[in-house]
């Protein structure tokens, strides 16, 4: 008899509670279940799927050092998972399956169906918490409900984590060699389907594997943590960790990130170095959105947290939407951000807020169109974080920005990219403009540079958005 670790978005050997538990029971296999049809339905980006593929290769090497053969059972979608897993368990005499929990609605339904199928076959099913610092459902208000406001939620988290910081899962030890060999890695093209693969330059920006993730974490802690609170909003400098793809794929654990921040801050979670405190807060925002996703399944179906905002009279303006997609809105910071996304599969977080607010408010286009576009392009596309960020910017979510707050992209650009470094990197046609003009070129400068006119008037579009949202609040909408 053997045990099984079913890998999903936890592509690591270190600090992996499901793997540690499986190995503690005896002879263990590892399984990954490619599901290209499901990924397409979820709108996952080709660059993200390619990143999974490359990390699977690194994972296979790590597991080989532990004498754990990595096997594959391809399915088209999650409806095939129960039968595929049951068949694998039967063929390999598996009597116990360990996984790390996932919180999207489709994933939860999949796991419920799998657990029921395995129970019928007499196979134990155990889920662990490898994706969060604290298990969803354990941080509750006095009424026993999930927090909907970040500040009190974060306060409780800090208190809990200060008294009992998460310990890493036991380091896995190599087991005796297994008679069954590892499977050949799935062909990356098969995982991508018809989507074009990323370029070598794109891949080089995001090296795969736990060692690469750890090097990135170490470099951030050593070189950037102290200045994080000041530089994290400046897109023209390398002031963020850029660990989000590794967290989204589970190549590094949130616990490892928190422990690194605490070690750099003498164990303090609420005092000490400002940069460490600020980064810990960002880790807690990630945690907050995961806990909300677990508590509110409707978020997985792209429903707004504030139900009344479903009545916002979103415009149907395909030309404006296409201009936003392609980075030709006529607002330099918006266009530069969208070009960054297209080029490297990642966007600076401050720019995610700007571009999301511009789409949902200045253009008054349904935030879900932007949410889906981001997922189709982001290497770090994560349902909870992407949905949470979009609903924050669109004022449809819990603890979201007030609807009457609308970023001015030109003043935001001047504030966070004062010397135009980021703009010049992604909008070379504007590179010769001075540091003031580059944020809001004149009509003559646009014509000379071949840069498009603004597709919307900022003042008028702001007032239009406020009236649309205010009408919903009053129970008056027009479509």
N, C-alpha and C positions, 0 to 999 in steps of 0.2 A: 504493500500500500504506500501511497505517496501523497504529498500535499502540493498545493498550487498557489502561486502568486499571480493574480491576473492584473497586469499592468494596463493603465489607461493614461491619464494625464499625471503620471508620477514616475517619469522616466529616469530614475536614479536608483543607486544601490545604497547610498548613505542617507541616514535619517529617514528611512522608509519603514514605518511601523508594520505594514502588511508583509513586506519581504522578511523583516526580522522575525515576525511571528511564524511565517511559513517555514523558515529555516529551523526554528526552534522545535518544530514538530517532527523533524526527520527529513527523509529524502524529498527534495522539492523540485518541481518544474516551474518554469515561468512561461506565461502566455501573453501575447498581444493579439488583438483582434482588429485588423484593418477593416474599416467600414466606409469605403469611398462614397457610396450612395448616401449614407447618413451625413457625411461631411459636406456633401454638396447641398443637401437640404438645409443644413445649418449655415450654409454660406461661408464656410471656412476658407481663408485665403490660401492660394497655392503656395505662397512663401511660407505659410505656417505649416502646411502639410509636408512640404519639403524639409522644414526644420524638424518635424517629428521623425521623418525618415532618417535624417542624419543622426538624430539623437538615439534612435533605435540601434543604429550601428555601434554607437559608443556604448550604449547599454549592454548590447550583446557581448562586447569585449569585457565589460566589468563583470557581467554574470559568468562569463567563461572562467574568469579568475576565481570565482566561487564554486566552480563546477556545477553551475545551475544552467541547464540547457534552455535557451529561449526558443519557444515554439510559436507558430502563427496559425490562426484559424480565421481566414478571411470570410467576411459576410458583406452583404450589400447594405444592410441597415440593422438597427438594433432589434427589429422583430425576429431576426434569425439568431440572435445571441443565445437565448435559452437552449435551443436544440444543439447549436454548435458547441457550447460549453459542456452540456451534458454528454455529448458524443466524445469530446476530448477526455472528459473524466472517465468515461467507461473504458476507452481504449488504453488509458494509462493507469488505470486502477487508482484514481484520485479519490480520496475520502474526505478531504478538507480543502476549502477554497478561501483564500484571503484576498481582500481588495482594500483600497483606500476609497472612501466615499466621494461621490460627485453629487452636485446639487442642482443641476439643470433638470427640468421636468422630464425630458425624454430619457435622460440617464437614470433618473430615479425610477421611472416606470420600467425601464430595462432591468434594473437591479431587482425590483420587486418580482418581475416575471422569472428572472434567473433563480432567485432565492426559492420561489415556489417550485420550480422544476427540479432543482437540486434536492430540496427537502423530500420530494416524492421519490427520489432515488437514494435517499439515506445519506446524502452528502452534506457535511457541515458547511455553513456559509457565515463568514465573519467579516464585518466591515470595520475599518480603522479610520482615524482622522489624520491624514497626512498632508492635507491641503490648507489647513487653518491653524492658527495659534491656539484657538479655543473652539471646541466643537459647537457648531450651530445649535441653538436651542438652550445653551447654558448661560447666556447673557440676557437676562430678562428684566423687565421693569417690575415694580412692586405689584402690579396687577398680573404678573406672569405672562406678559406679552413681549414680543420682540421690539427692541427700541426702534423708533422711527426718526430719532434726532441723534446726530452723530456725537455731539459734545458729551451728553450724559453717558452714552454708550461707551465712548472712548475712556471716560473717567473710570467706569466700572472695569473695563478691560485692563487699564493700567494698574488698578488696585489688585486685580486678580493676578496679573503677570508679575507684578513686583513681589508679591508674596510667594508665588509659585511659578517661576518662569518655565516654559516648556523644555523638558529634557529631550535630548536627541534619542531616537530609537537606538537600541543596542546595535553596535557595529556588527555587520554580518560576518560570519566566519565561513570559510570554505568547507563544503561538505565533501563526502566521498564521491568519487567520480560516478556519474550516472551512466547506465548502459545505453540510454537513448541519446543520440547526438542532437545538437541544436539544429534548427531548420535554417535553410538559406534565407537571407534577408529578403523581404518582398521587394519587387522591382519598384523603384521610385516612380517610374512612369505610370505603373498600374495604380499606385496610390493617388497620383495627381489626376488621373483620367485624361480628359481632353485639355486641361489647363496647361498653359505654357510653363515650363520650369523656370525658377529664378535664375538670374545670371550668376556667374562666378563672383562678380564684384558684390552682389547682394549677399551671397553666401559668406563671403569673407568678412562682412560686417558682423555676422552672427555665428561664430564658430560653435560647433556642437560639443556636447559632453559635460559631465560634472566638473572635470578639471577646468574647462574653459569658464564655466559659471563661477567656480570658486576664485579663479584668477580675477575675474571681473569684480566680484565682491571685494576681494582683498585690495585691489587697486582703488576702488571707490572709497573704502574705509580709510586707506592711507592718504589719498591725494585730494579727495573731494568732500569728505564728510563735514569737516570743520566749516566749510563755506556753503554747505548745502542750503541753509535757510536763505541765503542771499542769491545764489546762482541758479537755484532750481527753476526759477521762472524766466531765465534768460536763454532763449533758444540758440543764440549764437555762440555759446560756450558749452563745453562738455561738463555740465554741472550736475547731471543726474546719474543714477547708477546704471541705467539701461539693462537692468536685470529682469524687466517685465516679461520678455519672451521665455526666459528660463523658469520664472515662477509659473507662467501660464501652462507650460509643458511639464511642470513638475520636475525639472532637471535640478533645481535647488529648492529647498524647503523654506517656507516663511520663518520657521523656527531658527534655521541657520542664519538667516538675515537678522532676525531680532537678537540672537546671541552675539553676533558680530558687532552690532550697534551697542549693545550693553557692555561688551568687553572694552570697546573704545571709550565708553562713558563711565568707567569705573562702576559698572553695575547699576547705574541710576537710570530710571525710566522717565522720571518727571522733573529732573533737575540736571545740572551739569552742562555739557556742551550743547549749544543751541542747535547745531547742525544735527547731532544725534537725536535730540528730542523731536526735531521736525521730521526727520526720516522715519522715526518710529510712528509718528502720527500718520504718515503716508501708508505705512504698513497696516495701520489700523483702519484706514479708509478702505483698503482692499478687503480687509476682514469684514468690515461693516456691510459692504455690498454682497459678499458671499452669504453672510447671515441673513440678510434681507431676501436673497434669492431662495434660500432654504425655507424661510417662513412664508413666502408669498409666491406660490407656483405661477400665478398670473404673470409675473415678471418674465418667466420663460416664454410666455406667449405674447410678449411685447405689448402688454397692457400697461397703461400708466398707473403709478401708485396713487395719484390723485385722480380718481375716476372721472370727476367733472371735466378734467382737461381733455378727455376724449371728444368733447364737443367743440374744441377750438376749430374755427373754420379755416383749416389749412388750405392754402392755394394749390391749384394745379398749374404749374408753370414749368414745363419740361425744359424749356430753353434755359431758364435760370438754374434749374437743377443740374443740367449738363454743364453749364459754365462753372458751377461749384465743383462738380466732379473733376473737371479738367484744369482747374486752377487758372481761370480767366474771368474772374468776377470784376476785375479792375481795382481791387483792394489788395495792395501788395502783400501784406502779412497773411491774408487768407490764401492768396494764390501760391505764395512761397510754401506755406504749410501743406497745401494739397499736393504740390509738386514733390515735397519731401516724402510724403506718404507714398506716392506713386513710385518714387525712385528707390526707396530703401525698405518699404513695408513697415514703417514706424513713424510716429509723429510725437514731437515734444508735448508734454501734458498741458502746458499753458496754451499751446496752439490748438489742442483738441477742444479745450473750452471755448476758445475764440471762434473756431470754425463751426462748432456745434451751435453756438448761440447765433452766429451769423445766419446759418441755414434756417434755424427754427424761429428766429425772431425777425431779423432784417428781411429775409426772404419769405417768412411765414410758410415754410414748407414742413411737412410732417417729419418730426424728428426721427421716426422709424426708418425713413429712407436713408438718412445719414447714418443711423446705427448700422443698418445692413451694409452700407457702402464701406464703412470702417471695417466690419468683420470680414468683408471680402478682400480686404487689402492688408490688414494688420498681421504681422508675424506674432504679435502678442495678443491677438484677439481672444478675449475672455468674456463669456456671456455676462457674468456678474459685473465686472468692472466697466465693460463697454456700455451695458444698459444703464448702470448707475450714473456714469459720467454724462451720458446723453440726457437722461431724465433730469439730472441736476441742471444742466445748461438750458434745457427747454422748459424748466419750471413745472414739470409734470410729476416729479418724483418726490420722495420723502426728503425732508430737510434740504430742499432744492433752493437755488437762488430765487428771490422774489421775481414775479413775472415782469415787473416794471424795471428791473435791472437789465440793461442791455449794453453789453460792451461796445464801445466805439473802437472799431478795429484800427483806425488811424492813430488815435491817442494811445491805445494799447501797444501798437507797434513802436511808437516813439519812446514809450516808457520802458519796454522790455528789450528792445533792440535799438538803442539810441544811436549807435554808430552805423546801423544798417548792415552789420556783418552777416546776419542770417539772410536778409533780403538779397544781398549781393551774391550769396552762395547759390540761391535757388532761382533768382530772377536776374540772370546776367544782362538782360537787355536794359536793366535799370542801373547797372553797376557804376556808370559815370555820373549819376546824379549826386548832389551834395547830401549830407546827412539829414537835412531837414526835408528836402523835396522828395527824397526817396520813399517816404512814408505816405505821401499824398501828392503824386505828381500832378502838375497842371495839365490842362488839355493839350497845350502846345508840346509839353514834354512827352506826353503819352504818344502823340502823333509822331514826334521825332524818333522815339524809341521803338515804335511799333507795339506799344502796350495798350491793351483794350480800355475803353471807357468804363466808368462805374456802371454796374447793371442796376443799381438801386440808389436812391437818395437816402442817406443815413437818417436824417431827421424825420423825414416823412415815413420811412419804413419803421422807425422806432415807435412813432405815434400810432401807426397802423397796428403793430403788434400789441401795444398796450391796450388799445381799444378792443382788439379781438379777445385778449385774455380777460379784460375787465368785463366784457359782455358775457363771457362764460360764468364769471363770478356772480353777475347779476341775473343769470339765467336767460340771457338774451344772446342768440347767435344768429349769424347770417351766413349762408353758403352760396 
